[in-house]
Amino acid sequence: MYAVLRINTFDAAKLGASTAQLEEFDRIHASQPGYEGNITVDLGGGRRMMVNLWNSEEDGKAAFAHLRPEVDRLLTPLMSAASEFLGAGPVVAADLPSTTEA
């Protein structure tokens, strides 16, 4: 598994009024070949850390090329700062028996 980590800073008012845009992006994101999942952490103040999980580095890179226009269309208008790339690499350990809230 391969992970890509970013921090996205959103305009809180725009984010709160954009559920449909976020859901549309999530559907497009999840439909990419090699998609393994996503973890989003609310850091407060409109900041969210994203951990995108892919089957392989190649899958992650291919998805990025396809998703870039969708990010520009659906997410960039909601952001108050540019997305910050933190890093990417192979997942060396994972202990996530369940990440879906009931």
C-alpha positions as protocol buffer text, in pm:
chain_id: "A"
residue {
  index: 1
  type: MET
  ca { x: 0 y: 0 z: 0 }
}
residue {
  index: 2
  type: TYR
  ca { x: 114 y: 355 z: -79 }
}
residue {
  index: 3
  type: ALA
  ca { x: 9 y: 674 z: 105 }
}
residue {
  index: 4
  type: VAL
  ca { x: -3 y: 1039 z: 1 }
}
residue {
  index: 5
  type: LEU
  ca { x: -31 y: 1299 z: 279 }
}
residue {
  index: 6
  type: ARG
  ca { x: -155 y: 1657 z: 238 }
}
residue {
  index: 7
  type: ILE
  ca { x: -295 y: 1939 z: 446 }
}
residue {
  index: 8
  type: ASN
  ca { x: -581 y: 2130 z: 288 }
}
residue {
  index: 9
  type: THR
  ca { x: -697 y: 2460 z: 436 }
}
residue {
  index: 10
  type: PHE
  ca { x: -1058 y: 2542 z: 363 }
}
residue {
  index: 11
  type: ASP
  ca { x: -1269 y: 2853 z: 404 }
}
residue {
  index: 12
  type: ALA
  ca { x: -1499 y: 2735 z: 685 }
}
residue {
  index: 13
  type: ALA
  ca { x: -1810 y: 2911 z: 551 }
}
residue {
  index: 14
  type: LYS
  ca { x: -1762 y: 2774 z: 199 }
}
residue {
  index: 15
  type: LEU
  ca { x: -1683 y: 2427 z: 331 }
}
residue {
  index: 16
  type: GLY
  ca { x: -2000 y: 2415 z: 539 }
}
residue {
  index: 17
  type: ALA
  ca { x: -2214 y: 2502 z: 238 }
}
residue {
  index: 18
  type: SER
  ca { x: -2049 y: 2261 z: -5 }
}
residue {
  index: 19
  type: THR
  ca { x: -2149 y: 1910 z: 98 }
}
residue {
  index: 20
  type: ALA
  ca { x: -2255 y: 1816 z: -256 }
}
residue {
  index: 21
  type: GLN
  ca { x: -1919 y: 1924 z: -402 }
}
residue {
  index: 22
  type: LEU
  ca { x: -1726 y: 1725 z: -141 }
}
residue {
  index: 23
  type: GLU
  ca { x: -1941 y: 1416 z: -196 }
}
residue {
  index: 24
  type: GLU
  ca { x: -1894 y: 1442 z: -573 }
}
residue {
  index: 25
  type: PHE
  ca { x: -1517 y: 1464 z: -534 }
}
residue {
  index: 26
  type: ASP
  ca { x: -1516 y: 1171 z: -289 }
}
residue {
  index: 27
  type: ARG
  ca { x: -1706 y: 957 z: -543 }
}
residue {
  index: 28
  type: ILE
  ca { x: -1465 y: 1047 z: -824 }
}
residue {
  index: 29
  type: HIS
  ca { x: -1166 y: 989 z: -596 }
}
residue {
  index: 30
  type: ALA
  ca { x: -1291 y: 648 z: -480 }
}
residue {
  index: 31
  type: SER
  ca { x: -1358 y: 536 z: -839 }
}
residue {
  index: 32
  type: GLN
  ca { x: -990 y: 557 z: -936 }
}
residue {
  index: 33
  type: PRO
  ca { x: -809 y: 229 z: -1006 }
}
residue {
  index: 34
  type: GLY
  ca { x: -599 y: 122 z: -709 }
}
residue {
  index: 35
  type: TYR
  ca { x: -788 y: 337 z: -457 }
}
residue {
  index: 36
  type: GLU
  ca { x: -762 y: 178 z: -112 }
}
residue {
  index: 37
  type: GLY
  ca { x: -923 y: 446 z: 104 }
}
residue {
  index: 38
  type: ASN
  ca { x: -886 y: 787 z: 260 }
}
residue {
  index: 39
  type: ILE
  ca { x: -844 y: 917 z: 613 }
}
residue {
  index: 40
  type: THR
  ca { x: -934 y: 1280 z: 681 }
}
residue {
  index: 41
  type: VAL
  ca { x: -843 y: 1444 z: 1011 }
}
residue {
  index: 42
  type: ASP
  ca { x: -1003 y: 1776 z: 1112 }
}
residue {
  index: 43
  type: LEU
  ca { x: -718 y: 1986 z: 1255 }
}
residue {
  index: 44
  type: GLY
  ca { x: -946 y: 2282 z: 1329 }
}
residue {
  index: 45
  type: GLY
  ca { x: -951 y: 2626 z: 1174 }
}
residue {
  index: 46
  type: GLY
  ca { x: -1053 y: 2486 z: 836 }
}
residue {
  index: 47
  type: ARG
  ca { x: -741 y: 2267 z: 816 }
}
residue {
  index: 48
  type: ARG
  ca { x: -773 y: 1900 z: 726 }
}
residue {
  index: 49
  type: MET
  ca { x: -498 y: 1643 z: 695 }
}
residue {
  index: 50
  type: MET
  ca { x: -564 y: 1392 z: 419 }
}
residue {
  index: 51
  type: VAL
  ca { x: -409 y: 1047 z: 400 }
}
residue {
  index: 52
  type: ASN
  ca { x: -490 y: 895 z: 62 }
}
residue {
  index: 53
  type: LEU
  ca { x: -421 y: 523 z: 33 }
}
residue {
  index: 54
  type: TRP
  ca { x: -341 y: 351 z: -296 }
}
residue {
  index: 55
  type: ASN
  ca { x: -258 y: -4 z: -394 }
}
residue {
  index: 56
  type: SER
  ca { x: 73 y: 116 z: -543 }
}
residue {
  index: 57
  type: GLU
  ca { x: 277 y: 428 z: -614 }
}
residue {
  index: 58
  type: GLU
  ca { x: 186 y: 393 z: -981 }
}
residue {
  index: 59
  type: ASP
  ca { x: -186 y: 394 z: -897 }
}
residue {
  index: 60
  type: GLY
  ca { x: -145 y: 706 z: -684 }
}
residue {
  index: 61
  type: LYS
  ca { x: 44 y: 891 z: -956 }
}
residue {
  index: 62
  type: ALA
  ca { x: -202 y: 790 z: -1227 }
}
residue {
  index: 63
  type: ALA
  ca { x: -494 y: 901 z: -1012 }
}
residue {
  index: 64
  type: PHE
  ca { x: -329 y: 1237 z: -940 }
}
residue {
  index: 65
  type: ALA
  ca { x: -308 y: 1310 z: -1313 }
}
residue {
  index: 66
  type: HIS
  ca { x: -679 y: 1231 z: -1354 }
}
residue {
  index: 67
  type: LEU
  ca { x: -793 y: 1403 z: -1033 }
}
residue {
  index: 68
  type: ARG
  ca { x: -608 y: 1734 z: -1080 }
}
residue {
  index: 69
  type: PRO
  ca { x: -885 y: 1893 z: -1293 }
}
residue {
  index: 70
  type: GLU
  ca { x: -1148 y: 1765 z: -1046 }
}
residue {
  index: 71
  type: VAL
  ca { x: -956 y: 1917 z: -754 }
}
residue {
  index: 72
  type: ASP
  ca { x: -942 y: 2248 z: -942 }
}
residue {
  index: 73
  type: ARG
  ca { x: -1314 y: 2233 z: -1019 }
}
residue {
  index: 74
  type: LEU
  ca { x: -1454 y: 2104 z: -690 }
}
residue {
  index: 75
  type: LEU
  ca { x: -1207 y: 2171 z: -407 }
}
residue {
  index: 76
  type: THR
  ca { x: -989 y: 2469 z: -497 }
}
residue {
  index: 77
  type: PRO
  ca { x: -1286 y: 2712 z: -484 }
}
residue {
  index: 78
  type: LEU
  ca { x: -1343 y: 2604 z: -122 }
}
residue {
  index: 79
  type: MET
  ca { x: -983 y: 2651 z: -9 }
}
residue {
  index: 80
  type: SER
  ca { x: -836 y: 2956 z: 161 }
}
residue {
  index: 81
  type: ALA
  ca { x: -476 y: 2844 z: 94 }
}
residue {
  index: 82
  type: ALA
  ca { x: -296 y: 2615 z: -147 }
}
residue {
  index: 83
  type: SER
  ca { x: -290 y: 2245 z: -66 }
}
residue {
  index: 84
  type: GLU
  ca { x: 29 y: 2153 z: 121 }
}
residue {
  index: 85
  type: PHE
  ca { x: 200 y: 1829 z: 13 }
}
residue {
  index: 86
  type: LEU
  ca { x: 354 y: 1663 z: 320 }
}
residue {
  index: 87
  type: GLY
  ca { x: 498 y: 1353 z: 160 }
}
residue {
  index: 88
  type: ALA
  ca { x: 429 y: 1013 z: 8 }
}
residue {
  index: 89
  type: GLY
  ca { x: 565 y: 664 z: 45 }
}
residue {
  index: 90
  type: PRO
  ca { x: 499 y: 300 z: 116 }
}
residue {
  index: 91
  type: VAL
  ca { x: 284 y: 217 z: 417 }
}
residue {
  index: 92
  type: VAL
  ca { x: 505 y: 23 z: 658 }
}
residue {
  index: 93
  type: ALA
  ca { x: 240 y: -51 z: 923 }
}
residue {
  index: 94
  type: ALA
  ca { x: -138 y: -27 z: 948 }
}
residue {
  index: 95
  type: ASP
  ca { x: -367 y: -132 z: 1230 }
}
residue {
  index: 96
  type: LEU
  ca { x: -713 y: -19 z: 1124 }
}
residue {
  index: 97
  type: PRO
  ca { x: -969 y: -289 z: 1205 }
}
residue {
  index: 98
  type: SER
  ca { x: -1253 y: -47 z: 1128 }
}
residue {
  index: 99
  type: THR
  ca { x: -1252 y: 317 z: 1026 }
}
residue {
  index: 100
  type: THR
  ca { x: -1622 y: 355 z: 949 }
}
residue {
  index: 101
  type: GLU
  ca { x: -1830 y: 518 z: 1220 }
}
residue {
  index: 102
  type: ALA
  ca { x: -2151 y: 332 z: 1302 }
}
